[in-house]
Amino acid sequence: MGSDGSQLGIMPTYEAQEQARKLELDLVEVAPTANPPVCRIMDYGKFKYEKAKKAKEAKKKQHVVHLKEIKLHPKTDTHDYNYKMEHGRKFLFRGDRLKATVVFRGREITHKEFGARLLDQLDIDLADIAQVEQSCKMEGRNMVSIYVPDKAKIKDLKRKEEQERKRREKEATLEQQQAESQ
């Protein structure tokens, strides 16, 4: 293939190298397994640069999913539970996976049902935005559940929140107009 993308046909290697030298470009083997091998005349340095630039741009656009963790104890009170659950919701909204861990200390390990009850409640509270990837399972002295964000449910919830925000703004402007007219 020529530098402009045109087909040059089948030719001996030395002729192809000579044509590349005349154009001050490189002869690059594109498909070595083809019969005969396919080569292209191009500026290889420029090609590598553009390929790296595209890869960098693609990397910028992608979202890396992290595994975030919240730790609870069997004796965690409702306020603390709600606080940590809201943090978990924020992680899921961002698109990260969530690992909820109930840590048993000392003799607390004898009452595993408290930890299971806590994680079951978390399953219920996060059901509107997440799916359970792994339900409560013991790992040593810890009981673990893993949640993944449900993109469709999150998108729907964000859309509803946006509609609610617009409605409130509209009401506020109407109230302000009524106050100004009086």
Backbone torsions as a table, in degrees:
resi	resn	phi	psi	omega
1	MET	NA	141.0	-179.7
2	GLY	-82.2	176.4	-177.9
3	SER	-68.7	-23.0	179.2
4	ASP	-92.6	2.2	178.5
5	GLY	94.8	0.5	-179.0
6	SER	-79.9	154.4	179.0
7	GLN	-82.0	129.2	177.8
8	LEU	-101.6	-9.5	178.0
9	GLY	86.4	-177.0	-179.1
10	ILE	-80.7	129.9	178.9
11	MET	-149.4	159.4	177.2
12	PRO	-64.3	154.6	-177.1
13	THR	-59.8	-42.6	-177.0
14	TYR	-63.5	-33.3	177.6
15	GLU	-68.0	-42.9	179.2
16	ALA	-62.8	-40.9	177.9
17	GLN	-64.3	-38.7	179.6
18	GLU	-64.9	-42.3	178.5
19	GLN	-64.4	-40.4	178.9
20	ALA	-63.6	-40.8	179.0
21	ARG	-63.9	-40.5	179.3
22	LYS	-60.9	-39.1	-179.2
23	LEU	-86.4	-0.7	-177.0
24	GLU	55.6	44.5	177.4
25	LEU	-126.5	-177.2	-177.8
26	ASP	-107.4	149.9	173.7
27	LEU	-99.1	113.6	-174.8
28	VAL	-114.7	129.0	178.2
29	GLU	-79.6	114.9	-175.0
30	VAL	-89.7	-46.1	-178.6
31	ALA	-128.8	88.5	-176.4
32	PRO	-70.3	-22.5	-177.0
33	THR	-84.6	-13.5	179.2
34	ALA	-68.5	159.3	179.2
35	ASN	-121.1	108.2	-4.6
36	PRO	-74.4	160.4	-179.4
37	PRO	-59.3	142.1	-178.4
38	VAL	-96.0	129.6	179.1
39	CYS	-124.0	160.4	-179.7
40	ARG	-137.1	141.8	175.8
41	ILE	-94.5	118.5	-178.0
42	MET	-158.3	168.2	173.8
43	ASP	-85.6	100.9	-173.0
44	TYR	-65.2	-37.5	178.5
45	GLY	-61.1	-44.8	178.5
46	LYS	-64.0	-41.2	179.0
47	PHE	-60.2	-46.9	179.6
48	LYS	-63.6	-40.5	179.8
49	TYR	-61.8	-47.4	-179.3
50	GLU	-65.1	-37.4	178.7
51	LYS	-65.0	-43.5	178.2
52	ALA	-64.7	-38.7	179.8
53	LYS	-64.0	-43.2	177.7
54	LYS	-63.8	-41.7	179.5
55	ALA	-63.7	-40.4	179.1
56	LYS	-65.0	-40.9	179.4
57	GLU	-65.3	-41.3	179.2
58	ALA	-65.7	-36.7	179.6
59	LYS	-67.1	-34.4	178.3
60	LYS	-62.4	-39.7	-173.4
61	LYS	-78.6	-19.6	-175.7
62	GLN	-83.2	150.2	179.1
63	HIS	-104.1	124.4	179.1
64	VAL	-86.3	125.8	-179.7
65	VAL	-87.4	124.5	178.7
66	HIS	-104.7	159.5	173.7
67	LEU	-103.2	107.1	179.1
68	LYS	-94.4	154.1	-176.0
69	GLU	-131.1	139.9	169.1
70	ILE	-119.9	138.0	-178.5
71	LYS	-111.8	133.9	178.9
72	LEU	-126.8	167.0	174.3
73	HIS	-125.4	157.4	-178.8
74	PRO	-58.5	-26.9	-178.1
75	LYS	-96.7	15.3	-179.6
76	THR	-61.7	128.8	-178.3
77	ASP	-76.9	166.2	-174.9
78	THR	-62.9	-40.8	-179.6
79	HIS	-63.5	-46.5	179.0
80	ASP	-63.9	-39.2	177.7
81	TYR	-61.2	-47.8	-179.5
82	ASN	-61.9	-41.0	179.4
83	TYR	-60.1	-47.7	-179.0
84	LYS	-71.0	-34.3	178.8
85	MET	-65.1	-39.3	177.6
86	GLU	-64.7	-37.9	175.0
87	HIS	-62.5	-42.2	177.7
88	GLY	-60.9	-39.9	178.1
89	ARG	-62.0	-41.1	179.0
90	LYS	-62.2	-42.3	178.9
91	PHE	-60.6	-44.8	-178.6
92	LEU	-66.5	-37.9	177.9
93	PHE	-61.4	-35.8	179.5
94	ARG	-73.6	-12.6	179.2
95	GLY	101.2	6.5	179.4
96	ASP	-88.3	155.9	174.3
97	ARG	-80.9	155.9	-176.8
98	LEU	-125.2	131.6	175.8
99	LYS	-114.1	116.8	178.4
100	ALA	-101.6	123.2	-176.5
101	THR	-119.8	128.3	171.6
102	VAL	-102.0	117.7	-177.2
103	VAL	-96.6	124.2	178.0
104	PHE	-98.3	128.3	178.6
105	ARG	-114.6	138.5	174.5
106	GLY	57.3	-126.9	-176.1
107	ARG	-80.2	-3.0	178.3
108	GLU	-60.1	-23.4	-176.9
109	ILE	-62.6	-22.1	-179.7
110	THR	-72.8	-17.0	-179.7
111	HIS	-115.9	67.0	-179.1
112	LYS	-65.5	-23.6	-178.4
113	GLU	-63.6	-27.8	177.1
114	PHE	-65.8	-43.6	178.4
115	GLY	-66.1	-41.4	179.2
116	ALA	-63.8	-39.1	178.8
117	ARG	-64.0	-40.7	179.0
118	LEU	-62.7	-45.2	179.8
119	LEU	-70.4	-33.2	176.1
120	ASP	-64.7	-39.6	177.2
121	GLN	-64.2	-38.9	177.9
122	LEU	-65.1	-38.2	175.5
123	ASP	-56.0	-45.2	-178.5
124	ILE	-67.4	-43.8	-176.7
125	ASP	-69.4	-28.2	-178.8
126	LEU	-99.4	2.0	-175.7
127	ALA	-61.0	-26.7	-177.2
128	ASP	-76.0	-16.2	-179.6
129	ILE	-130.1	-5.4	-174.5
130	ALA	-140.3	161.0	172.8
131	GLN	-115.9	146.7	179.1
132	VAL	-81.4	117.8	177.4
133	GLU	-84.7	-40.0	179.0
134	GLN	-141.1	117.6	179.9
135	SER	-78.5	171.5	-169.3
136	CYS	-50.0	127.2	-176.4
137	LYS	-143.4	138.3	-179.9
138	MET	-79.6	133.5	172.5
139	GLU	-131.8	92.0	-176.4
140	GLY	70.0	-122.3	178.6
141	ARG	-95.2	11.4	-179.0
142	ASN	-117.1	146.6	172.6
143	MET	-112.5	128.0	-169.6
144	VAL	-124.9	140.9	168.5
145	SER	-130.2	143.8	179.4
146	ILE	-122.3	134.8	-177.9
147	TYR	-121.1	143.3	174.8
148	VAL	-118.5	142.9	-179.2
149	PRO	-67.5	139.2	175.2
150	ASP	-95.0	100.4	-171.8
151	LYS	-57.7	-39.7	-178.7
152	ALA	-65.1	-44.4	-179.6
153	LYS	-66.3	-39.8	179.7
154	ILE	-65.4	-43.2	179.4
155	LYS	-61.3	-43.6	179.0
156	ASP	-63.8	-42.5	179.6
157	LEU	-65.0	-41.6	177.9
158	LYS	-63.8	-39.3	178.7
159	ARG	-63.1	-43.3	178.5
160	LYS	-64.5	-40.9	178.4
161	GLU	-63.6	-39.5	178.8
162	GLU	-64.6	-42.2	177.7
163	GLN	-63.3	-42.1	178.8
164	GLU	-63.6	-41.2	179.1
165	ARG	-63.3	-44.2	178.7
166	LYS	-63.3	-39.7	179.1
167	ARG	-63.0	-44.0	179.3
168	ARG	-64.3	-41.1	177.9
169	GLU	-61.7	-41.8	179.4
170	LYS	-62.7	-44.7	178.0
171	GLU	-62.1	-41.0	-179.5
172	ALA	-64.4	-41.6	178.8
173	THR	-67.3	-37.1	177.5
174	LEU	-64.5	-43.1	178.4
175	GLU	-62.8	-40.0	-179.8
176	GLN	-66.4	-40.9	178.2
177	GLN	-64.2	-40.9	179.3
178	GLN	-65.9	-40.0	179.7
179	ALA	-65.7	-38.2	179.9
180	GLU	-70.8	-33.2	-178.5
181	SER	-74.7	-20.5	-179.0
182	GLN	-88.7	NA	NA
